[in-house]
Amino acid sequence: MNSHVWFDTIGWVGAVALLIAYALVSSKRLEGDSAAFQLLNISGSLLLAANTIFYGSYPSTFVNLIWAGIAVFSITNRRRLSSR
């Protein structure tokens, strides 16, 4: 499989993960602060970031890395609050 097909596949999987996360929260099957939602956001964003780095789309890379960072922050904050 050539690099373009590989990174296109990575990008599509990332996009699907983000859309699934959004659909599950919108349909109230997941809470917006749940670990499952945030893990879908992290994985989807990192996969899309890999795709956008490959294609040189750095503004999209920036957004996706920030998106993943927010999700990581949410998970660590939630764990810290629940351990009190």
N, CA, C and O atoms as a CHARMM CRD file, in Angstrom:
* protein
*
  336
    1    1 MET  N      0.86000  -1.17400   0.00000 PROA 1      0.00000
    2    1 MET  CA     0.00000   0.00000   0.00000 PROA 1      0.00000
    3    1 MET  C      0.90600   1.23800   0.00000 PROA 1      0.00000
    4    1 MET  O      1.82400   1.33400   0.81400 PROA 1      0.00000
    5    2 ASN  N      0.65100   2.17600  -0.90400 PROA 2      0.00000
    6    2 ASN  CA     1.50600   3.36800  -0.95300 PROA 2      0.00000
    7    2 ASN  C      1.14300   4.34800   0.16700 PROA 2      0.00000
    8    2 ASN  O      0.10100   4.21500   0.80800 PROA 2      0.00000
    9    3 SER  N      2.00900   5.32300   0.38900 PROA 3      0.00000
   10    3 SER  CA     1.85700   6.26000   1.50600 PROA 3      0.00000
   11    3 SER  C      0.56300   7.05800   1.43800 PROA 3      0.00000
   12    3 SER  O     -0.07200   7.30200   2.46400 PROA 3      0.00000
   13    4 HSD  N      0.17000   7.46500   0.23400 PROA 4      0.00000
   14    4 HSD  CA    -1.05900   8.26000   0.11600 PROA 4      0.00000
   15    4 HSD  C     -2.27700   7.46000   0.55300 PROA 4      0.00000
   16    4 HSD  O     -3.12900   7.98200   1.27200 PROA 4      0.00000
   17    5 VAL  N     -2.37300   6.23100   0.14300 PROA 5      0.00000
   18    5 VAL  CA    -3.52000   5.39400   0.53300 PROA 5      0.00000
   19    5 VAL  C     -3.50300   5.17700   2.04400 PROA 5      0.00000
   20    5 VAL  O     -4.54100   5.24400   2.70300 PROA 5      0.00000
   21    6 TRP  N     -2.31900   4.91600   2.58200 PROA 6      0.00000
   22    6 TRP  CA    -2.17300   4.68800   4.02500 PROA 6      0.00000
   23    6 TRP  C     -2.62800   5.91400   4.81800 PROA 6      0.00000
   24    6 TRP  O     -3.41600   5.77800   5.75400 PROA 6      0.00000
   25    7 PHE  N     -2.15300   7.09000   4.46800 PROA 7      0.00000
   26    7 PHE  CA    -2.51900   8.29800   5.21400 PROA 7      0.00000
   27    7 PHE  C     -3.95600   8.73900   4.93500 PROA 7      0.00000
   28    7 PHE  O     -4.58700   9.34800   5.79900 PROA 7      0.00000
   29    8 ASP  N     -4.47900   8.44800   3.75900 PROA 8      0.00000
   30    8 ASP  CA    -5.90500   8.69800   3.51200 PROA 8      0.00000
   31    8 ASP  C     -6.75800   7.81700   4.42200 PROA 8      0.00000
   32    8 ASP  O     -7.74300   8.28000   4.99600 PROA 8      0.00000
   33    9 THR  N     -6.38000   6.55900   4.55000 PROA 9      0.00000
   34    9 THR  CA    -7.11600   5.63800   5.42000 PROA 9      0.00000
   35    9 THR  C     -7.05300   6.10100   6.86800 PROA 9      0.00000
   36    9 THR  O     -8.06500   6.09500   7.56900 PROA 9      0.00000
   37   10 ILE  N     -5.86700   6.50100   7.31800 PROA 10     0.00000
   38   10 ILE  CA    -5.70800   7.02300   8.68100 PROA 10     0.00000
   39   10 ILE  C     -6.61900   8.23400   8.89300 PROA 10     0.00000
   40   10 ILE  O     -7.27900   8.34100   9.92600 PROA 10     0.00000
   41   11 GLY  N     -6.65400   9.13300   7.93000 PROA 11     0.00000
   42   11 GLY  CA    -7.50000  10.32300   8.03400 PROA 11     0.00000
   43   11 GLY  C     -8.97600   9.98700   8.09300 PROA 11     0.00000
   44   11 GLY  O     -9.71800  10.56700   8.88500 PROA 11     0.00000
   45   12 TRP  N     -9.40700   9.04800   7.25300 PROA 12     0.00000
   46   12 TRP  CA   -10.81800   8.66300   7.26300 PROA 12     0.00000
   47   12 TRP  C    -11.21000   7.98900   8.57000 PROA 12     0.00000
   48   12 TRP  O    -12.29600   8.24300   9.09100 PROA 12     0.00000
   49   13 VAL  N    -10.35100   7.14100   9.10600 PROA 13     0.00000
   50   13 VAL  CA   -10.64100   6.49000  10.39300 PROA 13     0.00000
   51   13 VAL  C    -10.74800   7.55100  11.49100 PROA 13     0.00000
   52   13 VAL  O    -11.63500   7.48100  12.34200 PROA 13     0.00000
   53   14 GLY  N     -9.84900   8.52600  11.47000 PROA 14     0.00000
   54   14 GLY  CA    -9.92000   9.61500  12.44100 PROA 14     0.00000
   55   14 GLY  C    -11.20700  10.41300  12.32200 PROA 14     0.00000
   56   14 GLY  O    -11.83900  10.73700  13.32700 PROA 14     0.00000
   57   15 ALA  N    -11.59100  10.72800  11.09700 PROA 15     0.00000
   58   15 ALA  CA   -12.83100  11.48400  10.87900 PROA 15     0.00000
   59   15 ALA  C    -14.04000  10.70100  11.38000 PROA 15     0.00000
   60   15 ALA  O    -14.93600  11.26800  12.00500 PROA 15     0.00000
   61   16 VAL  N    -14.06600   9.40700  11.10800 PROA 16     0.00000
   62   16 VAL  CA   -15.18200   8.56600  11.56800 PROA 16     0.00000
   63   16 VAL  C    -15.22300   8.51500  13.09500 PROA 16     0.00000
   64   16 VAL  O    -16.30400   8.56800  13.68200 PROA 16     0.00000
   65   17 ALA  N    -14.06300   8.41200  13.74500 PROA 17     0.00000
   66   17 ALA  CA   -14.02400   8.39000  15.21200 PROA 17     0.00000
   67   17 ALA  C    -14.61100   9.67500  15.79500 PROA 17     0.00000
   68   17 ALA  O    -15.38300   9.62600  16.75300 PROA 17     0.00000
   69   18 LEU  N    -14.24800  10.82300  15.22100 PROA 18     0.00000
   70   18 LEU  CA   -14.79400  12.09000  15.71300 PROA 18     0.00000
   71   18 LEU  C    -16.29700  12.19600  15.46700 PROA 18     0.00000
   72   18 LEU  O    -17.03800  12.69100  16.31700 PROA 18     0.00000
   73   19 LEU  N    -16.73800  11.73400  14.31300 PROA 19     0.00000
   74   19 LEU  CA   -18.17400  11.78300  14.01700 PROA 19     0.00000
   75   19 LEU  C    -18.97100  10.84200  14.91400 PROA 19     0.00000
   76   19 LEU  O    -20.07400  11.18000  15.34300 PROA 19     0.00000
   77   20 ILE  N    -18.42000   9.67000  15.19700 PROA 20     0.00000
   78   20 ILE  CA   -19.08700   8.73900  16.11400 PROA 20     0.00000
   79   20 ILE  C    -19.19000   9.36200  17.50000 PROA 20     0.00000
   80   20 ILE  O    -20.23800   9.28600  18.14100 PROA 20     0.00000
   81   21 ALA  N    -18.10100   9.98100  17.96400 PROA 21     0.00000
   82   21 ALA  CA   -18.11700  10.63600  19.27400 PROA 21     0.00000
   83   21 ALA  C    -19.20700  11.70500  19.32300 PROA 21     0.00000
   84   21 ALA  O    -19.98500  11.76900  20.27500 PROA 21     0.00000
   85   22 TYR  N    -19.25300  12.53100  18.30100 PROA 22     0.00000
   86   22 TYR  CA   -20.25200  13.60400  18.25700 PROA 22     0.00000
   87   22 TYR  C    -21.67500  13.03800  18.20300 PROA 22     0.00000
   88   22 TYR  O    -22.57200  13.53300  18.88600 PROA 22     0.00000
   89   23 ALA  N    -21.87100  12.00500  17.39100 PROA 23     0.00000
   90   23 ALA  CA   -23.20200  11.40300  17.28200 PROA 23     0.00000
   91   23 ALA  C    -23.63900  10.77400  18.60700 PROA 23     0.00000
   92   23 ALA  O    -24.80400  10.88600  18.98800 PROA 23     0.00000
   93   24 LEU  N    -22.72300  10.12100  19.30400 PROA 24     0.00000
   94   24 LEU  CA   -23.07500   9.48300  20.57900 PROA 24     0.00000
   95   24 LEU  C    -23.41500  10.50800  21.65300 PROA 24     0.00000
   96   24 LEU  O    -24.31000  10.27400  22.46500 PROA 24     0.00000
   97   25 VAL  N    -22.72200  11.62800  21.67000 PROA 25     0.00000
   98   25 VAL  CA   -23.05400  12.68400  22.63700 PROA 25     0.00000
   99   25 VAL  C    -24.36500  13.35600  22.23900 PROA 25     0.00000
  100   25 VAL  O    -25.20700  13.63700  23.09200 PROA 25     0.00000
  101   26 SER  N    -24.53300  13.61000  20.96100 PROA 26     0.00000
  102   26 SER  CA   -25.76100  14.26800  20.49700 PROA 26     0.00000
  103   26 SER  C    -26.99600  13.42000  20.73600 PROA 26     0.00000
  104   26 SER  O    -28.07900  13.95200  20.97900 PROA 26     0.00000
  105   27 SER  N    -26.84300  12.11000  20.66900 PROA 27     0.00000
  106   27 SER  CA   -27.97800  11.21000  20.90400 PROA 27     0.00000
  107   27 SER  C    -28.09500  10.80800  22.37400 PROA 27     0.00000
  108   27 SER  O    -28.91400   9.96200  22.73200 PROA 27     0.00000
  109   28 LYS  N    -27.27000  11.42100  23.21500 PROA 28     0.00000
  110   28 LYS  CA   -27.26600  11.20300  24.66200 PROA 28     0.00000
  111   28 LYS  C    -26.91300   9.76600  25.04900 PROA 28     0.00000
  112   28 LYS  O    -27.33600   9.27900  26.09700 PROA 28     0.00000
  113   29 ARG  N    -26.13400   9.09100  24.19700 PROA 29     0.00000
  114   29 ARG  CA   -25.64900   7.74800  24.54200 PROA 29     0.00000
  115   29 ARG  C    -24.32600   7.82300  25.29600 PROA 29     0.00000
  116   29 ARG  O    -23.92200   6.86300  25.95100 PROA 29     0.00000
  117   30 LEU  N    -23.66100   8.96100  25.20100 PROA 30     0.00000
  118   30 LEU  CA   -22.43600   9.23600  25.95700 PROA 30     0.00000
  119   30 LEU  C    -22.54900  10.62800  26.54600 PROA 30     0.00000
  120   30 LEU  O    -23.20800  11.50600  25.98900 PROA 30     0.00000
  121   31 GLU  N    -21.89500  10.81300  27.68300 PROA 31     0.00000
  122   31 GLU  CA   -21.79500  12.14300  28.28500 PROA 31     0.00000
  123   31 GLU  C    -20.58100  12.85500  27.68700 PROA 31     0.00000
  124   31 GLU  O    -19.58500  12.21500  27.35000 PROA 31     0.00000
  125   32 GLY  N    -20.66800  14.15200  27.55900 PROA 32     0.00000
  126   32 GLY  CA   -19.58300  14.92900  26.97700 PROA 32     0.00000
  127   32 GLY  C    -18.29200  14.88700  27.76000 PROA 32     0.00000
  128   32 GLY  O    -17.22500  15.15500  27.20700 PROA 32     0.00000
  129   33 ASP  N    -18.36600  14.55400  29.04000 PROA 33     0.00000
  130   33 ASP  CA   -17.13900  14.46900  29.82900 PROA 33     0.00000
  131   33 ASP  C    -16.73000  13.02100  30.10800 PROA 33     0.00000
  132   33 ASP  O    -15.85600  12.77500  30.93900 PROA 33     0.00000
  133   34 SER  N    -17.35400  12.06600  29.42400 PROA 34     0.00000
  134   34 SER  CA   -17.02200  10.65500  29.66300 PROA 34     0.00000
  135   34 SER  C    -15.66400  10.30300  29.06100 PROA 34     0.00000
  136   34 SER  O    -15.21600  10.91400  28.09000 PROA 34     0.00000
  137   35 ALA  N    -15.03100   9.31500  29.65500 PROA 35     0.00000
  138   35 ALA  CA   -13.73100   8.85800  29.15600 PROA 35     0.00000
  139   35 ALA  C    -13.86000   8.30800  27.73000 PROA 35     0.00000
  140   35 ALA  O    -12.97200   8.52200  26.90500 PROA 35     0.00000
  141   36 ALA  N    -14.94400   7.61100  27.44000 PROA 36     0.00000
  142   36 ALA  CA   -15.13400   7.04400  26.09800 PROA 36     0.00000
  143   36 ALA  C    -15.19600   8.15000  25.04200 PROA 36     0.00000
  144   36 ALA  O    -14.57500   8.04300  23.98400 PROA 36     0.00000
  145   37 PHE  N    -15.94200   9.20000  25.33500 PROA 37     0.00000
  146   37 PHE  CA   -16.04300  10.32200  24.40200 PROA 37     0.00000
  147   37 PHE  C    -14.68100  10.97000  24.19200 PROA 37     0.00000
  148   37 PHE  O    -14.28200  11.24800  23.06200 PROA 37     0.00000
  149   38 GLN  N    -13.97600  11.20500  25.28700 PROA 38     0.00000
  150   38 GLN  CA   -12.68100  11.87000  25.18500 PROA 38     0.00000
  151   38 GLN  C    -11.64600  10.98300  24.48100 PROA 38     0.00000
  152   38 GLN  O    -10.80700  11.49600  23.74200 PROA 38     0.00000
  153   39 LEU  N    -11.69000   9.67200  24.69500 PROA 39     0.00000
  154   39 LEU  CA   -10.76300   8.77400  24.00600 PROA 39     0.00000
  155   39 LEU  C    -11.04400   8.73000  22.50700 PROA 39     0.00000
  156   39 LEU  O    -10.11600   8.65700  21.70200 PROA 39     0.00000
  157   40 LEU  N    -12.31900   8.77500  22.13000 PROA 40     0.00000
  158   40 LEU  CA   -12.65100   8.87200  20.70100 PROA 40     0.00000
  159   40 LEU  C    -12.11900  10.18000  20.12300 PROA 40     0.00000
  160   40 LEU  O    -11.61800  10.20500  18.99900 PROA 40     0.00000
  161   41 ASN  N    -12.22500  11.26400  20.88600 PROA 41     0.00000
  162   41 ASN  CA   -11.69900  12.55000  20.43500 PROA 41     0.00000
  163   41 ASN  C    -10.17700  12.51000  20.28900 PROA 41     0.00000
  164   41 ASN  O     -9.63200  12.99700  19.29800 PROA 41     0.00000
  165   42 ILE  N     -9.50000  11.93300  21.26900 PROA 42     0.00000
  166   42 ILE  CA    -8.03800  11.85700  21.19900 PROA 42     0.00000
  167   42 ILE  C     -7.60100  11.03100  20.00100 PROA 42     0.00000
  168   42 ILE  O     -6.76200  11.47100  19.21500 PROA 42     0.00000
  169   43 SER  N     -8.16500   9.84100  19.85600 PROA 43     0.00000
  170   43 SER  CA    -7.73600   8.96200  18.75800 PROA 43     0.00000
  171   43 SER  C     -8.08200   9.57000  17.40200 PROA 43     0.00000
  172   43 SER  O     -7.25300   9.56300  16.49200 PROA 43     0.00000
  173   44 GLY  N     -9.28600  10.09200  17.26200 PROA 44     0.00000
  174   44 GLY  CA    -9.68500  10.69700  15.99800 PROA 44     0.00000
  175   44 GLY  C     -8.83000  11.89600  15.63600 PROA 44     0.00000
  176   44 GLY  O     -8.41800  12.05000  14.48600 PROA 44     0.00000
  177   45 SER  N     -8.56400  12.73900  16.61000 PROA 45     0.00000
  178   45 SER  CA    -7.76300  13.93800  16.36000 PROA 45     0.00000
  179   45 SER  C     -6.32700  13.59000  15.99600 PROA 45     0.00000
  180   45 SER  O     -5.75600  14.19700  15.08900 PROA 45     0.00000
  181   46 LEU  N     -5.74200  12.63100  16.68300 PROA 46     0.00000
  182   46 LEU  CA    -4.35600  12.25500  16.37600 PROA 46     0.00000
  183   46 LEU  C     -4.24800  11.60900  14.99500 PROA 46     0.00000
  184   46 LEU  O     -3.28200  11.83800  14.26800 PROA 46     0.00000
  185   47 LEU  N     -5.24000  10.80500  14.64400 PROA 47     0.00000
  186   47 LEU  CA    -5.22100  10.20200  13.30200 PROA 47     0.00000
  187   47 LEU  C     -5.37500  11.27200  12.22000 PROA 47     0.00000
  188   47 LEU  O     -4.67700  11.24200  11.20700 PROA 47     0.00000
  189   48 LEU  N     -6.28300  12.20600  12.43800 PROA 48     0.00000
  190   48 LEU  CA    -6.42800  13.30100  11.47800 PROA 48     0.00000
  191   48 LEU  C     -5.18700  14.18200  11.44200 PROA 48     0.00000
  192   48 LEU  O     -4.81400  14.67800  10.37800 PROA 48     0.00000
  193   49 ALA  N     -4.54300  14.38400  12.58500 PROA 49     0.00000
  194   49 ALA  CA    -3.31300  15.17400  12.60900 PROA 49     0.00000
  195   49 ALA  C     -2.23000  14.49500  11.77800 PROA 49     0.00000
  196   49 ALA  O     -1.50400  15.16600  11.04400 PROA 49     0.00000
  197   50 ALA  N     -2.11400  13.17200  11.88400 PROA 50     0.00000
  198   50 ALA  CA    -1.13100  12.44900  11.06500 PROA 50     0.00000
  199   50 ALA  C     -1.41000  12.66500   9.58200 PROA 50     0.00000
  200   50 ALA  O     -0.49100  12.88100   8.79300 PROA 50     0.00000
  201   51 ASN  N     -2.67400  12.60400   9.21500 PROA 51     0.00000
  202   51 ASN  CA    -3.06600  12.81800   7.82200 PROA 51     0.00000
  203   51 ASN  C     -2.72200  14.23200   7.36500 PROA 51     0.00000
  204   51 ASN  O     -2.18200  14.41900   6.27400 PROA 51     0.00000
  205   52 THR  N     -3.03100  15.21700   8.18500 PROA 52     0.00000
  206   52 THR  CA    -2.80000  16.60000   7.77100 PROA 52     0.00000
  207   52 THR  C     -1.31700  16.95700   7.75900 PROA 52     0.00000
  208   52 THR  O     -0.89300  17.78500   6.95300 PROA 52     0.00000
  209   53 ILE  N     -0.52400  16.35000   8.63600 PROA 53     0.00000
  210   53 ILE  CA     0.92600  16.55300   8.58700 PROA 53     0.00000
  211   53 ILE  C      1.46900  15.99700   7.27300 PROA 53     0.00000
  212   53 ILE  O      2.28500  16.63800   6.61100 PROA 53     0.00000
  213   54 PHE  N      1.01400  14.80800   6.90200 PROA 54     0.00000
  214   54 PHE  CA     1.47400  14.17700   5.66500 PROA 54     0.00000
  215   54 PHE  C      1.19900  15.07600   4.46100 PROA 54     0.00000
  216   54 PHE  O      2.03700  15.20600   3.57000 PROA 54     0.00000
  217   55 TYR  N      0.01700  15.69300   4.44300 PROA 55     0.00000
  218   55 TYR  CA    -0.36700  16.53300   3.30600 PROA 55     0.00000
  219   55 TYR  C      0.04300  17.99900   3.47300 PROA 55     0.00000
  220   55 TYR  O     -0.23000  18.81700   2.59500 PROA 55     0.00000
  221   56 GLY  N      0.68700  18.33500   4.57500 PROA 56     0.00000
  222   56 GLY  CA     1.16700  19.69300   4.77600 PROA 56     0.00000
  223   56 GLY  C      0.08400  20.70500   5.09400 PROA 56     0.00000
  224   56 GLY  O      0.25700  21.89800   4.84100 PROA 56     0.00000
  225   57 SER  N     -1.01500  20.25200   5.63800 PROA 57     0.00000
  226   57 SER  CA    -2.11400  21.13800   6.00000 PROA 57     0.00000
  227   57 SER  C     -1.97200  21.52000   7.47400 PROA 57     0.00000
  228   57 SER  O     -2.67400  20.99600   8.33900 PROA 57     0.00000
  229   58 TYR  N     -1.05400  22.43600   7.73600 PROA 58     0.00000
  230   58 TYR  CA    -0.66900  22.72400   9.11000 PROA 58     0.00000
  231   58 TYR  C     -1.73300  23.42700   9.94500 PROA 58     0.00000
  232   58 TYR  O     -1.77400  23.19400  11.15300 PROA 58     0.00000
  233   59 PRO  N     -2.59100  24.26600   9.38500 PROA 59     0.00000
  234   59 PRO  CA    -3.67100  24.80200  10.22200 PROA 59     0.00000
  235   59 PRO  C     -4.59700  23.68700  10.74900 PROA 59     0.00000
  236   59 PRO  O     -5.02300  23.73000  11.90300 PROA 59     0.00000
  237   60 SER  N     -4.89900  22.70700   9.91500 PROA 60     0.00000
  238   60 SER  CA    -5.71700  21.57900  10.36400 PROA 60     0.00000
  239   60 SER  C     -4.96800  20.72800  11.38100 PROA 60     0.00000
  240   60 SER  O     -5.56100  20.21300  12.33000 PROA 60     0.00000
  241   61 THR  N     -3.66400  20.58400  11.17600 PROA 61     0.00000
  242   61 THR  CA    -2.84600  19.85900  12.15400 PROA 61     0.00000
  243   61 THR  C     -2.93300  20.54600  13.50900 PROA 61     0.00000
  244   61 THR  O     -3.13200  19.89500  14.53400 PROA 61     0.00000
  245   62 PHE  N     -2.78500  21.85600  13.50500 PROA 62     0.00000
  246   62 PHE  CA    -2.85300  22.63500  14.74200 PROA 62     0.00000
  247   62 PHE  C     -4.18500  22.40600  15.45700 PROA 62     0.00000
  248   62 PHE  O     -4.20600  22.12300  16.65500 PROA 62     0.00000
  249   63 VAL  N     -5.28200  22.52800  14.73700 PROA 63     0.00000
  250   63 VAL  CA    -6.61000  22.34600  15.33400 PROA 63     0.00000
  251   63 VAL  C     -6.75200  20.93600  15.92300 PROA 63     0.00000
  252   63 VAL  O     -7.25700  20.77100  17.03400 PROA 63     0.00000
  253   64 ASN  N     -6.30900  19.93900  15.18200 PROA 64     0.00000
  254   64 ASN  CA    -6.45700  18.56400  15.66400 PROA 64     0.00000
  255   64 ASN  C     -5.58300  18.27600  16.87400 PROA 64     0.00000
  256   64 ASN  O     -6.00400  17.54300  17.76900 PROA 64     0.00000
  257   65 LEU  N     -4.38800  18.82900  16.92600 PROA 65     0.00000
  258   65 LEU  CA    -3.53700  18.62700  18.09800 PROA 65     0.00000
  259   65 LEU  C     -4.10300  19.34300  19.32300 PROA 65     0.00000
  260   65 LEU  O     -4.03700  18.81700  20.43400 PROA 65     0.00000
  261   66 ILE  N     -4.65800  20.53700  19.12600 PROA 66     0.00000
  262   66 ILE  CA    -5.31500  21.23300  20.23400 PROA 66     0.00000
  263   66 ILE  C     -6.54500  20.45300  20.69000 PROA 66     0.00000
  264   66 ILE  O     -6.79100  20.33200  21.89000 PROA 66     0.00000
  265   67 TRP  N     -7.31400  19.92500  19.74600 PROA 67     0.00000
  266   67 TRP  CA    -8.50400  19.11900  20.05600 PROA 67     0.00000
  267   67 TRP  C     -8.10800  17.92800  20.92900 PROA 67     0.00000
  268   67 TRP  O     -8.75500  17.64800  21.93800 PROA 67     0.00000
  269   68 ALA  N     -7.04900  17.23300  20.53900 PROA 68     0.00000
  270   68 ALA  CA    -6.56300  16.09000  21.32100 PROA 68     0.00000
  271   68 ALA  C     -6.08400  16.55400  22.69400 PROA 68     0.00000
  272   68 ALA  O     -6.33700  15.88600  23.69700 PROA 68     0.00000
  273   69 GLY  N     -5.39900  17.68500  22.74500 PROA 69     0.00000
  274   69 GLY  CA    -4.91800  18.20600  24.02200 PROA 69     0.00000
  275   69 GLY  C     -6.05200  18.54000  24.97900 PROA 69     0.00000
  276   69 GLY  O     -5.95400  18.28200  26.17800 PROA 69     0.00000
  277   70 ILE  N     -7.11300  19.10500  24.45900 PROA 70     0.00000
  278   70 ILE  CA    -8.28200  19.41200  25.29400 PROA 70     0.00000
  279   70 ILE  C     -8.86900  18.11800  25.85400 PROA 70     0.00000
  280   70 ILE  O     -9.25000  18.06400  27.02400 PROA 70     0.00000
  281   71 ALA  N     -8.94400  17.09200  25.03600 PROA 71     0.00000
  282   71 ALA  CA    -9.47700  15.80600  25.49700 PROA 71     0.00000
  283   71 ALA  C     -8.57900  15.19100  26.57100 PROA 71     0.00000
  284   71 ALA  O     -9.07600  14.65500  27.56200 PROA 71     0.00000
  285   72 VAL  N     -7.26400  15.26600  26.38100 PROA 72     0.00000
  286   72 VAL  CA    -6.33800  14.75200  27.39600 PROA 72     0.00000
  287   72 VAL  C     -6.50900  15.53500  28.69200 PROA 72     0.00000
  288   72 VAL  O     -6.56300  14.94400  29.77000 PROA 72     0.00000
  289   73 PHE  N     -6.59300  16.85000  28.59400 PROA 73     0.00000
  290   73 PHE  CA    -6.81700  17.68900  29.77400 PROA 73     0.00000
  291   73 PHE  C     -8.10800  17.29500  30.48100 PROA 73     0.00000
  292   73 PHE  O     -8.13500  17.20100  31.70800 PROA 73     0.00000
  293   74 SER  N     -9.16700  17.06500  29.73100 PROA 74     0.00000
  294   74 SER  CA   -10.45500  16.69100  30.30900 PROA 74     0.00000
  295   74 SER  C    -10.36200  15.37000  31.07000 PROA 74     0.00000
  296   74 SER  O    -10.90200  15.23900  32.16800 PROA 74     0.00000
  297   75 ILE  N     -9.67500  14.39900  30.48200 PROA 75     0.00000
  298   75 ILE  CA    -9.53500  13.09700  31.15200 PROA 75     0.00000
  299   75 ILE  C     -8.71000  13.23400  32.42300 PROA 75     0.00000
  300   75 ILE  O     -9.10000  12.70500  33.46400 PROA 75     0.00000
  301   76 THR  N     -7.58600  13.92700  32.36500 PROA 76     0.00000
  302   76 THR  CA    -6.74200  14.06000  33.55900 PROA 76     0.00000
  303   76 THR  C     -7.43700  14.87400  34.63800 PROA 76     0.00000
  304   76 THR  O     -7.31500  14.56300  35.82200 PROA 76     0.00000
  305   77 ASN  N     -8.15800  15.90300  34.24500 PROA 77     0.00000
  306   77 ASN  CA    -8.90600  16.70700  35.21100 PROA 77     0.00000
  307   77 ASN  C    -10.00200  15.88600  35.86400 PROA 77     0.00000
  308   77 ASN  O    -10.21700  15.98100  37.07300 PROA 77     0.00000
  309   78 ARG  N    -10.69300  15.08300  35.07400 PROA 78     0.00000
  310   78 ARG  CA   -11.76300  14.23900  35.61000 PROA 78     0.00000
  311   78 ARG  C    -11.21200  13.21900  36.60200 PROA 78     0.00000
  312   78 ARG  O    -11.79900  12.98900  37.65900 PROA 78     0.00000
  313   79 ARG  N    -10.07600  12.60900  36.24900 PROA 79     0.00000
  314   79 ARG  CA    -9.45600  11.63000  37.16500 PROA 79     0.00000
  315   79 ARG  C     -8.99300  12.29900  38.44300 PROA 79     0.00000
  316   79 ARG  O     -9.14800  11.74100  39.52900 PROA 79     0.00000
  317   80 ARG  N     -8.43000  13.48400  38.32500 PROA 80     0.00000
  318   80 ARG  CA    -7.96200  14.19100  39.50900 PROA 80     0.00000
  319   80 ARG  C     -9.12700  14.53700  40.42300 PROA 80     0.00000
  320   80 ARG  O     -9.01800  14.40200  41.64200 PROA 80     0.00000
  321   81 LEU  N    -10.24200  14.98200  39.84900 PROA 81     0.00000
  322   81 LEU  CA   -11.40200  15.34100  40.66400 PROA 81     0.00000
  323   81 LEU  C    -12.05500  14.12100  41.30400 PROA 81     0.00000
  324   81 LEU  O    -12.55000  14.20100  42.42800 PROA 81     0.00000
  325   82 SER  N    -12.05900  12.99400  40.59800 PROA 82     0.00000
  326   82 SER  CA   -12.69600  11.79300  41.15100 PROA 82     0.00000
  327   82 SER  C    -11.83900  11.11800  42.21200 PROA 82     0.00000
  328   82 SER  O    -12.35200  10.32100  42.99700 PROA 82     0.00000
  329   83 SER  N    -10.54700  11.41700  42.25100 PROA 83     0.00000
  330   83 SER  CA    -9.68000  10.79500  43.25900 PROA 83     0.00000
  331   83 SER  C     -9.67600  11.55100  44.57800 PROA 83     0.00000
  332   83 SER  O     -9.05600  11.10700  45.54500 PROA 83     0.00000
  333   84 ARG  N    -10.35600  12.67800  44.62700 PROA 84     0.00000
  334   84 ARG  CA   -10.41700  13.47400  45.87400 PROA 84     0.00000
  335   84 ARG  C    -11.35600  12.88200  46.86000 PROA 84     0.00000
  336   84 ARG  O    -11.52500  13.42200  47.95400 PROA 84     0.00000
